[in-house]
Amino acid sequence: MNDFQQEVRERIAANGRDTDMREAGQAFLRLSAEQRYSYNFAWLGRPIIQYPQDMVAMQELIWRVRPDLIIETGIAHGGSLILSASMLAMLDYCDAIENKQLLDPAQPRRRVVGVDIDIRAHNRTAIEAHPLANRIDMIQGSSIAPEVLEQVRHHTEGRKTVLVCLDSNHTHDHVLAELEAYAPLVTPGSYCVTFDTLIEDMPRGSYPDRPWDVGNNPKTAVRAFLKQHPEFEVDWEIDHQLLVSVAPEGYLKRVR
Ligand SMILES: C[S@@+](CC[C@H](N)C(=O)[O-])C[C@H]1O[C@@H](n2cnc3c(N)ncnc32)[C@H](O)[C@@H]1O
């Protein structure tokens, strides 16, 4: 590790211990979640329901892990699918340059598969019309339905490095079932990113029209899952780096 990288790691660790920084991050998360700030952004033209910090974290993670398959639950408008597809396109491009090979954009090597219980027609049309659509597969159905899981598993065949993002129904039971079903698909060294764990840190009753709340959300599911699955660990360095994230304690690394 060079001096600059060392300095960055030390600063991230120090930021993570800094109570003022952490509280400022929490205060911003509370206020901005109330204001539906996560709906303010787009990635290459498609609305993405994320915070910019998590988008940058995903960029760093995808570059580091170099997956050849990303599986996402929760498509909505398709922004996160397009983000993943764009990073995978960049990896294919960089591989071609490094290996002095010709790149055939009609035959993308790395792919994304997205699952959603309700792919709205206008979203499907826009995603299918996107220039990156030929590396995206979409499956409609509940992410934990056996027939959906069978299709997802089929997409993992022959893949070397698989990364998973869970961002669908945010109840404890649903996310725990997703973790049990999707985490085994994650290859060692890669990640299962579980979004919206921040619900646990919001004031109780913040989501009156939703079934999730404090005590029943992705973070409670992650904690239950980790008790039974020592092959996964929270990557705390990402939390300390971001400080503002909808996925605190949700960047799960498969360590073996
Ligand atoms: C927060 S949005 C996804 C946002 C998207 N990942 C992004 O970053 O732009 C949640 C999505 O999960 C979907 N969803 C809800 N319950 C689901 C289930 N049981 N299985 C699959 N998808 C589900 C909803 O239809 C909705 O589109």
The ligand as an SDF file (V2000), in Angstrom:
LIG
                    3D

 27 29  0  0  0  0  0  0  0  0999 V2000
  -36.6080    0.7080   -3.6530 C   0  0  0  0  0  0  0  0  0  0  0  0
  -37.2750    0.0940   -5.1360 S   0  0  0  0  0  0  0  0  0  0  0  0
  -35.8320   -0.4440   -6.0050 C   0  0  0  0  0  0  0  0  0  0  0  0
  -34.9480    0.6720   -6.3850 C   0  0  0  0  0  0  0  0  0  0  0  0
  -33.8350    0.3360   -7.3530 C   0  0  0  0  0  0  0  0  0  0  0  0
  -32.9870   -0.7290   -6.8730 N   0  0  0  0  0  0  0  0  0  0  0  0
  -32.9840    1.5710   -7.5710 C   0  0  0  0  0  0  0  0  0  0  0  0
  -31.9520    1.6960   -6.9060 O   0  0  0  0  0  0  0  0  0  0  0  0
  -33.3850    2.4120   -8.3620 O   0  0  0  0  0  0  0  0  0  0  0  0
  -38.0500   -1.3680   -4.5980 C   0  0  0  0  0  0  0  0  0  0  0  0
  -38.6500   -2.2580   -5.7000 C   0  0  0  0  0  0  0  0  0  0  0  0
  -38.8640   -3.5400   -5.1190 O   0  0  0  0  0  0  0  0  0  0  0  0
  -39.9870   -4.1160   -5.7210 C   0  0  0  0  0  0  0  0  0  0  0  0
  -40.4930   -5.1990   -4.8570 N   0  0  0  0  0  0  0  0  0  0  0  0
  -41.3130   -5.1040   -3.7840 C   0  0  0  0  0  0  0  0  0  0  0  0
  -41.5620   -6.3080   -3.2830 N   0  0  0  0  0  0  0  0  0  0  0  0
  -40.8740   -7.2000   -4.0300 C   0  0  0  0  0  0  0  0  0  0  0  0
  -40.7200   -8.6200   -4.0120 C   0  0  0  0  0  0  0  0  0  0  0  0
  -41.3570   -9.3840   -3.1100 N   0  0  0  0  0  0  0  0  0  0  0  0
  -39.9200   -9.1840   -4.9380 N   0  0  0  0  0  0  0  0  0  0  0  0
  -39.2930   -8.4330   -5.8710 C   0  0  0  0  0  0  0  0  0  0  0  0
  -39.4150   -7.1020   -5.9470 N   0  0  0  0  0  0  0  0  0  0  0  0
  -40.1960   -6.4960   -5.0470 C   0  0  0  0  0  0  0  0  0  0  0  0
  -40.9470   -2.9670   -5.9310 C   0  0  0  0  0  0  0  0  0  0  0  0
  -41.8510   -3.2810   -6.9760 O   0  0  0  0  0  0  0  0  0  0  0  0
  -40.0000   -1.8270   -6.2590 C   0  0  0  0  0  0  0  0  0  0  0  0
  -39.8810   -1.6400   -7.6460 O   0  0  0  0  0  0  0  0  0  0  0  0
  1  2  1  0
  2  3  1  0
  2 10  1  0
  3  4  1  0
  4  5  1  0
  5  6  1  0
  5  7  1  0
  7  8  2  0
  7  9  1  0
 10 11  1  0
 11 12  1  0
 11 26  1  0
 12 13  1  0
 13 14  1  0
 13 24  1  0
 14 15  1  0
 14 23  1  0
 15 16  2  0
 16 17  1  0
 17 18  1  0
 17 23  2  0
 18 19  1  0
 18 20  2  0
 20 21  1  0
 21 22  2  0
 22 23  1  0
 24 25  1  0
 24 26  1  0
 26 27  1  0
M  CHG  2   2   1   9  -1
M  END
$$$$
